[in-house]
């Protein structure tokens, strides 16, 4: 009975490792997509000049 249990543990560990590596690889790509989708900030308008002289 030790063989199938050991195999299940090893296979489960492998899938956890694959999931973690996949998240680490995809996280920067997801951040880049979110920053690209962010709208550009509105241009800053300077206040109108009122020369009273």
PQR file with spaces between the fields and no chain letter, atoms N, CA, C, O and H, PARSE charges and radii, in Angstrom:
ATOM       1  N    UNK     1       0.825   -1.203    0.000 -0.4000 1.5000
ATOM       2  CA   UNK     1       0.000    0.000    0.000 -0.0000 2.0000
ATOM       3  C    UNK     1       0.860    1.253    0.000  0.5500 1.7000
ATOM       4  O    UNK     1       0.366    2.337   -0.312 -0.5500 1.4000
ATOM       5  N    UNK     2       2.135    1.127    0.343 -0.4000 1.5000
ATOM       6  CA   UNK     2       2.993    2.305    0.395 -0.0000 2.0000
ATOM       7  C    UNK     2       3.287    2.847   -1.003  0.5500 1.7000
ATOM       8  O    UNK     2       3.482    4.051   -1.167 -0.5500 1.4000
ATOM       9  H    UNK     2       2.536    0.246    0.596  0.4000 1.0000
ATOM      10  N    UNK     3       3.322    1.984   -2.001 -0.4000 1.5000
ATOM      11  CA   UNK     3       3.630    2.412   -3.367 -0.0000 2.0000
ATOM      12  C    UNK     3       2.626    3.403   -3.930  0.5500 1.7000
ATOM      13  O    UNK     3       3.016    4.481   -4.378 -0.5500 1.4000
ATOM      14  H    UNK     3       3.163    1.005   -1.868  0.4000 1.0000
ATOM      15  N    UNK     4       1.332    3.061   -3.918 -0.4000 1.5000
ATOM      16  CA   UNK     4       0.348    4.013   -4.457 -0.0000 2.0000
ATOM      17  C    UNK     4       0.282    5.319   -3.658  0.5500 1.7000
ATOM      18  O    UNK     4       0.072    6.381   -4.243 -0.5500 1.4000
ATOM      19  H    UNK     4       1.015    2.185   -3.555  0.4000 1.0000
ATOM      20  N    UNK     5       0.454    5.261   -2.356 -0.4000 1.5000
ATOM      21  CA   UNK     5       0.412    6.477   -1.540 -0.0000 2.0000
ATOM      22  C    UNK     5       1.601    7.365   -1.892  0.5500 1.7000
ATOM      23  O    UNK     5       1.455    8.576   -2.056 -0.5500 1.4000
ATOM      24  H    UNK     5       0.624    4.398   -1.881  0.4000 1.0000
ATOM      25  N    UNK     6       2.786    6.749   -2.006 -0.4000 1.5000
ATOM      26  CA   UNK     6       3.975    7.523   -2.374 -0.0000 2.0000
ATOM      27  C    UNK     6       3.806    8.143   -3.760  0.5500 1.7000
ATOM      28  O    UNK     6       4.161    9.303   -3.974 -0.5500 1.4000
ATOM      29  H    UNK     6       2.904    5.765   -1.873  0.4000 1.0000
ATOM      30  N    UNK     7       3.267    7.373   -4.695 -0.4000 1.5000
ATOM      31  CA   UNK     7       3.034    7.890   -6.046 -0.0000 2.0000
ATOM      32  C    UNK     7       2.057    9.051   -6.043  0.5500 1.7000
ATOM      33  O    UNK     7       2.253   10.033   -6.759 -0.5500 1.4000
ATOM      34  H    UNK     7       2.979    6.431   -4.522  0.4000 1.0000
ATOM      35  N    UNK     8       1.016    8.947   -5.247 -0.4000 1.5000
ATOM      36  CA   UNK     8       0.028   10.025   -5.174 -0.0000 2.0000
ATOM      37  C    UNK     8       0.643   11.289   -4.580  0.5500 1.7000
ATOM      38  O    UNK     8       0.370   12.396   -5.043 -0.5500 1.4000
ATOM      39  H    UNK     8       0.857    8.149   -4.665  0.4000 1.0000
ATOM      40  N    UNK     9       1.473   11.118   -3.554 -0.4000 1.5000
ATOM      41  CA   UNK     9       2.119   12.274   -2.925 -0.0000 2.0000
ATOM      42  C    UNK     9       3.077   12.938   -3.906  0.5500 1.7000
ATOM      43  O    UNK     9       3.103   14.163   -4.022 -0.5500 1.4000
ATOM      44  H    UNK     9       1.695   10.218   -3.178  0.4000 1.0000
ATOM      45  N    UNK    10       3.864   12.127   -4.614 -0.4000 1.5000
ATOM      46  CA   UNK    10       4.820   12.691   -5.585 -0.0000 2.0000
ATOM      47  C    UNK    10       4.080   13.397   -6.709  0.5500 1.7000
ATOM      48  O    UNK    10       4.454   14.503   -7.097 -0.5500 1.4000
ATOM      49  H    UNK    10       3.843   11.131   -4.520  0.4000 1.0000
ATOM      50  N    UNK    11       3.039   12.773   -7.233 -0.4000 1.5000
ATOM      51  CA   UNK    11       2.275   13.384   -8.325 -0.0000 2.0000
ATOM      52  C    UNK    11       1.585   14.669   -7.856  0.5500 1.7000
ATOM      53  O    UNK    11       1.553   15.659   -8.586 -0.5500 1.4000
ATOM      54  H    UNK    11       2.735   11.874   -6.917  0.4000 1.0000
ATOM      55  N    UNK    12       1.036   14.653   -6.646 -0.4000 1.5000
ATOM      56  CA   UNK    12       0.407   15.861   -6.105 -0.0000 2.0000
ATOM      57  C    UNK    12       1.420   16.979   -5.920  0.5500 1.7000
ATOM      58  O    UNK    12       1.135   18.136   -6.228 -0.5500 1.4000
ATOM      59  H    UNK    12       1.062   13.849   -6.052  0.4000 1.0000
ATOM      60  N    UNK    13       2.596   16.640   -5.421 -0.4000 1.5000
ATOM      61  CA   UNK    13       3.660   17.644   -5.270 -0.0000 2.0000
ATOM      62  C    UNK    13       4.093   18.217   -6.608  0.5500 1.7000
ATOM      63  O    UNK    13       4.368   19.411   -6.723 -0.5500 1.4000
ATOM      64  H    UNK    13       2.828   15.700   -5.171  0.4000 1.0000
ATOM      65  N    UNK    14       4.152   17.355   -7.623 -0.4000 1.5000
ATOM      66  CA   UNK    14       4.519   17.821   -8.963 -0.0000 2.0000
ATOM      67  C    UNK    14       3.495   18.828   -9.481  0.5500 1.7000
ATOM      68  O    UNK    14       3.868   19.860  -10.039 -0.5500 1.4000
ATOM      69  H    UNK    14       3.928   16.385   -7.530  0.4000 1.0000
ATOM      70  N    UNK    15       2.215   18.536   -9.301 -0.4000 1.5000
ATOM      71  CA   UNK    15       1.183   19.454   -9.781 -0.0000 2.0000
ATOM      72  C    UNK    15       1.194   20.778   -9.015  0.5500 1.7000
ATOM      73  O    UNK    15       0.947   21.832   -9.600 -0.5500 1.4000
ATOM      74  H    UNK    15       1.912   17.698   -8.848  0.4000 1.0000
ATOM      75  N    UNK    16       1.472   20.732   -7.743 -0.4000 1.5000
ATOM      76  CA   UNK    16       1.599   21.969   -6.962 -0.0000 2.0000
ATOM      77  C    UNK    16       2.774   22.788   -7.471  0.5500 1.7000
ATOM      78  O    UNK    16       2.670   24.007   -7.604 -0.5500 1.4000
ATOM      79  H    UNK    16       1.673   19.875   -7.267  0.4000 1.0000
ATOM      80  N    UNK    17       3.890   22.129   -7.755 -0.4000 1.5000
ATOM      81  CA   UNK    17       5.071   22.822   -8.275 -0.0000 2.0000
ATOM      82  C    UNK    17       4.773   23.452   -9.633  0.5500 1.7000
ATOM      83  O    UNK    17       5.171   24.589   -9.891 -0.5500 1.4000
ATOM      84  H    UNK    17       3.974   21.139   -7.647  0.4000 1.0000
ATOM      85  N    UNK    18       4.080   22.724  -10.498 -0.4000 1.5000
ATOM      86  CA   UNK    18       3.725   23.266  -11.816 -0.0000 2.0000
ATOM      87  C    UNK    18       2.804   24.479  -11.667  0.5500 1.7000
ATOM      88  O    UNK    18       2.960   25.462  -12.392 -0.5500 1.4000
ATOM      89  H    UNK    18       3.757   21.801  -10.288  0.4000 1.0000
ATOM      90  N    UNK    19       1.857   24.423  -10.745 -0.4000 1.5000
ATOM      91  CA   UNK    19       0.941   25.548  -10.540 -0.0000 2.0000
ATOM      92  C    UNK    19       1.695   26.777  -10.030  0.5500 1.7000
ATOM      93  O    UNK    19       1.434   27.890  -10.486 -0.5500 1.4000
ATOM      94  H    UNK    19       1.730   23.624  -10.156  0.4000 1.0000
ATOM      95  N    UNK    20       2.622   26.593   -9.095 -0.4000 1.5000
ATOM      96  CA   UNK    20       3.380   27.724   -8.547 -0.0000 2.0000
ATOM      97  C    UNK    20       4.265   28.343   -9.621  0.5500 1.7000
ATOM      98  O    UNK    20       4.327   29.566   -9.744 -0.5500 1.4000
ATOM      99  H    UNK    20       2.834   25.689   -8.725  0.4000 1.0000
ATOM     100  N    UNK    21       4.950   27.510  -10.397 -0.4000 1.5000
ATOM     101  CA   UNK    21       5.810   28.036  -11.464 -0.0000 2.0000
ATOM     102  C    UNK    21       4.970   28.768  -12.507  0.5500 1.7000
ATOM     103  O    UNK    21       5.384   29.811  -13.011 -0.5500 1.4000
ATOM     104  H    UNK    21       4.900   26.516  -10.297  0.4000 1.0000
ATOM     105  N    UNK    22       3.807   28.238  -12.831 -0.4000 1.5000
ATOM     106  CA   UNK    22       2.933   28.908  -13.789 -0.0000 2.0000
ATOM     107  C    UNK    22       2.481   30.275  -13.300  0.5500 1.7000
ATOM     108  O    UNK    22       2.448   31.233  -14.073 -0.5500 1.4000
ATOM     109  H    UNK    22       3.471   27.390  -12.422  0.4000 1.0000
ATOM     110  N    UNK    23       2.132   30.369  -12.021 -0.4000 1.5000
ATOM     111  CA   UNK    23       1.725   31.666  -11.479 -0.0000 2.0000
ATOM     112  C    UNK    23       2.878   32.657  -11.471  0.5500 1.7000
ATOM     113  O    UNK    23       2.686   33.836  -11.768 -0.5500 1.4000
ATOM     114  H    UNK    23       2.159   29.591  -11.394  0.4000 1.0000
ATOM     115  N    UNK    24       4.069   32.190  -11.135 -0.4000 1.5000
ATOM     116  CA   UNK    24       5.231   33.085  -11.099 -0.0000 2.0000
ATOM     117  C    UNK    24       5.543   33.601  -12.498  0.5500 1.7000
ATOM     118  O    UNK    24       5.913   34.764  -12.662 -0.5500 1.4000
ATOM     119  H    UNK    24       4.225   31.232  -10.894  0.4000 1.0000
ATOM     120  N    UNK    25       5.398   32.751  -13.498 -0.4000 1.5000
ATOM     121  CA   UNK    25       5.690   33.169  -14.874 -0.0000 2.0000
ATOM     122  C    UNK    25       4.611   34.110  -15.410  0.5500 1.7000
ATOM     123  O    UNK    25       4.924   35.067  -16.118 -0.5500 1.4000
ATOM     124  H    UNK    25       5.097   31.807  -13.365  0.4000 1.0000
ATOM     125  N    UNK    26       3.358   33.849  -15.082 -0.4000 1.5000
ATOM     126  CA   UNK    26       2.262   34.643  -15.651 -0.0000 2.0000
ATOM     127  C    UNK    26       2.005   35.957  -14.921  0.5500 1.7000
ATOM     128  O    UNK    26       1.378   36.852  -15.489 -0.5500 1.4000
ATOM     129  H    UNK    26       3.104   33.072  -14.507  0.4000 1.0000
ATOM     130  N    UNK    27       2.469   36.100  -13.684 -0.4000 1.5000
ATOM     131  CA   UNK    27       2.189   37.312  -12.914 -0.0000 2.0000
ATOM     132  C    UNK    27       2.727   38.580  -13.591  0.5500 1.7000
ATOM     133  O    UNK    27       1.978   39.552  -13.690 -0.5500 1.4000
ATOM     134  H    UNK    27       2.978   35.373  -13.223  0.4000 1.0000
ATOM     135  N    UNK    28       3.982   38.628  -14.062 -0.4000 1.5000
ATOM     136  CA   UNK    28       4.449   39.856  -14.730 -0.0000 2.0000
ATOM     137  C    UNK    28       3.657   40.165  -16.000  0.5500 1.7000
ATOM     138  O    UNK    28       3.422   41.333  -16.309 -0.5500 1.4000
ATOM     139  H    UNK    28       4.591   37.838  -13.981  0.4000 1.0000
ATOM     140  N    UNK    29       3.244   39.141  -16.733 -0.4000 1.5000
ATOM     141  CA   UNK    29       2.458   39.386  -17.944 -0.0000 2.0000
ATOM     142  C    UNK    29       1.101   39.985  -17.590  0.5500 1.7000
ATOM     143  O    UNK    29       0.613   40.872  -18.290 -0.5500 1.4000
ATOM     144  H    UNK    29       3.435   38.192  -16.482  0.4000 1.0000
ATOM     145  N    UNK    30       0.499   39.513  -16.524 -0.4000 1.5000
ATOM     146  CA   UNK    30      -0.786   40.045  -16.092 -0.0000 2.0000
ATOM     147  C    UNK    30      -0.645   41.502  -15.645  0.5500 1.7000
ATOM     148  O    UNK    30      -1.492   42.338  -15.960 -0.5500 1.4000
ATOM     149  H    UNK    30       0.896   38.793  -15.956  0.4000 1.0000
ATOM     150  N    UNK    31       0.427   41.799  -14.912 -0.4000 1.5000
ATOM     151  CA   UNK    31       0.652   43.184  -14.482 -0.0000 2.0000
ATOM     152  C    UNK    31       0.844   44.104  -15.678  0.5500 1.7000
ATOM     153  O    UNK    31       0.323   45.219  -15.691 -0.5500 1.4000
ATOM     154  H    UNK    31       1.115   41.120  -14.657  0.4000 1.0000
ATOM     155  N    UNK    32       1.591   43.646  -16.691 -0.4000 1.5000
ATOM     156  CA   UNK    32       1.827   44.470  -17.878 -0.0000 2.0000
ATOM     157  C    UNK    32       0.516   44.744  -18.606  0.5500 1.7000
ATOM     158  O    UNK    32       0.300   45.854  -19.093 -0.5500 1.4000
ATOM     159  H    UNK    32       2.014   42.740  -16.681  0.4000 1.0000
ATOM     160  N    UNK    33      -0.360   43.747  -18.684 -0.4000 1.5000
ATOM     161  CA   UNK    33      -1.650   43.946  -19.339 -0.0000 2.0000
ATOM     162  C    UNK    33      -2.513   44.932  -18.562  0.5500 1.7000
ATOM     163  O    UNK    33      -3.207   45.757  -19.157 -0.5500 1.4000
ATOM     164  H    UNK    33      -0.184   42.846  -18.289  0.4000 1.0000
ATOM     165  N    UNK    34      -2.469   44.849  -17.228 -0.4000 1.5000
ATOM     166  CA   UNK    34      -3.271   45.776  -16.425 -0.0000 2.0000
ATOM     167  C    UNK    34      -2.767   47.209  -16.577  0.5500 1.7000
ATOM     168  O    UNK    34      -3.566   48.142  -16.659 -0.5500 1.4000
ATOM     169  H    UNK    34      -1.905   44.180  -16.745  0.4000 1.0000
ATOM     170  N    UNK    35      -1.440   47.389  -16.614 -0.4000 1.5000
ATOM     171  CA   UNK    35      -0.897   48.746  -16.763 -0.0000 2.0000
ATOM     172  C    UNK    35      -1.184   49.297  -18.150  0.5500 1.7000
ATOM     173  O    UNK    35      -1.413   50.498  -18.296 -0.5500 1.4000
ATOM     174  H    UNK    35      -0.791   46.632  -16.547  0.4000 1.0000
ATOM     175  N    UNK    36      -1.176   48.449  -19.169 -0.4000 1.5000
ATOM     176  CA   UNK    36      -1.474   48.905  -20.527 -0.0000 2.0000
ATOM     177  C    UNK    36      -2.944   49.294  -20.658  0.5500 1.7000
ATOM     178  O    UNK    36      -3.275   50.182  -21.443 -0.5500 1.4000
ATOM     179  H    UNK    36      -0.989   47.474  -19.050  0.4000 1.0000
ATOM     180  N    UNK    37      -3.818   48.652  -19.910 -0.4000 1.5000
ATOM     181  CA   UNK    37      -5.251   48.940  -19.993 -0.0000 2.0000
ATOM     182  C    UNK    37      -5.644   50.146  -19.160  0.5500 1.7000
ATOM     183  O    UNK    37      -6.745   50.675  -19.315 -0.5500 1.4000
ATOM     184  H    UNK    37      -3.549   47.931  -19.272  0.4000 1.0000
ATOM     185  N    UNK    38      -4.755   50.587  -18.276 -0.4000 1.5000
ATOM     186  CA   UNK    38      -5.064   51.738  -17.423 -0.0000 2.0000
ATOM     187  C    UNK    38      -5.136   52.997  -18.290  0.5500 1.7000
ATOM     188  O    UNK    38      -4.242   53.229  -19.104 -0.5500 1.4000
ATOM     189  H    UNK    38      -3.861   50.158  -18.150  0.4000 1.0000
ATOM     190  N    UNK    39      -6.176   53.809  -18.132 -0.4000 1.5000
ATOM     191  CA   UNK    39      -6.266   55.029  -18.945 -0.0000 2.0000
ATOM     192  C    UNK    39      -5.146   56.010  -18.597  0.5500 1.7000
ATOM     193  O    UNK    39      -4.675   56.071  -17.461 -0.5500 1.4000
ATOM     194  H    UNK    39      -6.902   53.621  -17.470  0.4000 1.0000
ATOM     195  N    UNK    40      -4.741   56.764  -19.597 -0.4000 1.5000
ATOM     196  CA   UNK    40      -3.686   57.760  -19.394 -0.0000 2.0000
ATOM     197  C    UNK    40      -4.216   58.874  -18.496  0.5500 1.7000
ATOM     198  O    UNK    40      -5.394   59.222  -18.574 -0.5500 1.4000
ATOM     199  H    UNK    40      -5.124   56.715  -20.520  0.4000 1.0000
ATOM     200  N    UNK    41      -3.366   59.431  -17.651 -0.4000 1.5000
ATOM     201  CA   UNK    41      -3.838   60.527  -16.793 -0.0000 2.0000
ATOM     202  C    UNK    41      -4.208   61.750  -17.629  0.5500 1.7000
ATOM     203  O    UNK    41      -3.626   61.999  -18.685 -0.5500 1.4000
ATOM     204  H    UNK    41      -2.409   59.148  -17.587  0.4000 1.0000
ATOM     205  N    UNK    42      -5.164   62.487  -17.148 -0.4000 1.5000
ATOM     206  CA   UNK    42      -5.602   63.685  -17.849 -0.0000 2.0000
ATOM     207  C    UNK    42      -4.487   64.728  -17.828  0.5500 1.7000
ATOM     208  O    UNK    42      -3.776   64.859  -16.831 -0.5500 1.4000
ATOM     209  H    UNK    42      -5.638   62.285  -16.290  0.4000 1.0000
ATOM     210  N    UNK    43      -4.335   65.460  -18.911 -0.4000 1.5000
ATOM     211  CA   UNK    43      -3.283   66.486  -18.916 -0.0000 2.0000
ATOM     212  C    UNK    43      -3.565   67.570  -17.879  0.5500 1.7000
ATOM     213  O    UNK    43      -4.716   67.926  -17.630 -0.5500 1.4000
ATOM     214  H    UNK    43      -4.913   65.354  -19.721  0.4000 1.0000
ATOM     215  N    UNK    44      -2.527   68.071  -17.299 -0.4000 1.5000
ATOM     216  CA   UNK    44      -2.661   69.105  -16.278 -0.0000 2.0000
ATOM     217  C    UNK    44      -2.756   70.451  -16.976  0.5500 1.7000
ATOM     218  O    UNK    44      -1.880   70.825  -17.756 -0.5500 1.4000
ATOM     219  H    UNK    44      -1.591   67.782  -17.502  0.4000 1.0000
ATOM     220  N    UNK    45      -3.840   71.180  -16.682 -0.4000 1.5000
ATOM     221  CA   UNK    45      -4.008   72.493  -17.298 -0.0000 2.0000
ATOM     222  C    UNK    45      -3.501   73.545  -16.331  0.5500 1.7000
ATOM     223  O    UNK    45      -3.787   73.510  -15.134 -0.5500 1.4000
ATOM     224  H    UNK    45      -4.551   70.876  -16.049  0.4000 1.0000
ATOM     225  N    UNK    46      -2.748   74.474  -16.875 -0.4000 1.5000
ATOM     226  CA   UNK    46      -2.237   75.563  -16.033 -0.0000 2.0000
ATOM     227  C    UNK    46      -3.364   76.580  -15.848  0.5500 1.7000
ATOM     228  O    UNK    46      -4.179   76.787  -16.747 -0.5500 1.4000
ATOM     229  H    UNK    46      -2.516   74.502  -17.847  0.4000 1.0000
ATOM     230  N    UNK    47      -3.399   77.204  -14.685 -0.4000 1.5000
ATOM     231  CA   UNK    47      -4.461   78.192  -14.461 -0.0000 2.0000
ATOM     232  C    UNK    47      -4.310   79.387  -15.424  0.5500 1.7000
ATOM     233  O    UNK    47      -3.209   79.756  -15.834 -0.5500 1.4000
ATOM     234  H    UNK    47      -2.737   77.036  -13.955  0.4000 1.0000
ATOM     235  N    UNK    48      -5.446   79.955  -15.753 -0.4000 1.5000
ATOM     236  CA   UNK    48      -5.438   81.112  -16.661 -0.0000 2.0000
ATOM     237  C    UNK    48      -4.736   82.287  -15.992  0.5500 1.7000
ATOM     238  O    UNK    48      -4.892   82.525  -14.794 -0.5500 1.4000
ATOM     239  H    UNK    48      -6.340   79.655  -15.420  0.4000 1.0000
ATOM     240  N    UNK    49      -3.965   83.010  -16.787 -0.4000 1.5000
ATOM     241  CA   UNK    49      -3.252   84.160  -16.255 -0.0000 2.0000
ATOM     242  C    UNK    49      -4.161   85.379  -16.277  0.5500 1.7000
ATOM     243  O    UNK    49      -4.836   85.654  -17.269 -0.5500 1.4000
ATOM     244  H    UNK    49      -3.839   82.816  -17.760  0.4000 1.0000
ATOM     245  N    UNK    50      -4.164   86.073  -15.212 -0.4000 1.5000
ATOM     246  CA   UNK    50      -4.930   87.314  -15.137 -0.0000 2.0000
ATOM     247  C    UNK    50      -3.960   88.437  -14.818  0.5500 1.7000
ATOM     248  O    UNK    50      -3.613   88.664  -13.659 -0.5500 1.4000
ATOM     249  H    UNK    50      -3.616   85.850  -14.406  0.4000 1.0000
ATOM     250  N    UNK    51      -3.530   89.130  -15.846 -0.4000 1.5000
ATOM     251  CA   UNK    51      -2.620   90.253  -15.676 -0.0000 2.0000
ATOM     252  C    UNK    51      -3.447   91.518  -15.457  0.5500 1.7000
ATOM     253  O    UNK    51      -4.161   91.968  -16.354 -0.5500 1.4000
ATOM     254  H    UNK    51      -3.812   88.947  -16.788  0.4000 1.0000
ATOM     255  N    UNK    52      -3.344   92.072  -14.282 -0.4000 1.5000
ATOM     256  CA   UNK    52      -4.105   93.272  -13.968 -0.0000 2.0000
ATOM     257  C    UNK    52      -3.239   94.520  -14.093  0.5500 1.7000
ATOM     258  O    UNK    52      -3.681   95.623  -13.772 -0.5500 1.4000
ATOM     259  H    UNK    52      -2.765   91.706  -13.554  0.4000 1.0000
ATOM     260  N    UNK    53      -2.022   94.344  -14.554 -0.4000 1.5000
ATOM     261  CA   UNK    53      -1.136   95.503  -14.644 -0.0000 2.0000
ATOM     262  C    UNK    53      -1.191   96.163  -15.985  0.5500 1.7000
ATOM     263  O    UNK    53      -0.499   97.155  -16.214 -0.5500 1.4000
ATOM     264  H    UNK    53      -1.663   93.448  -14.815  0.4000 1.0000
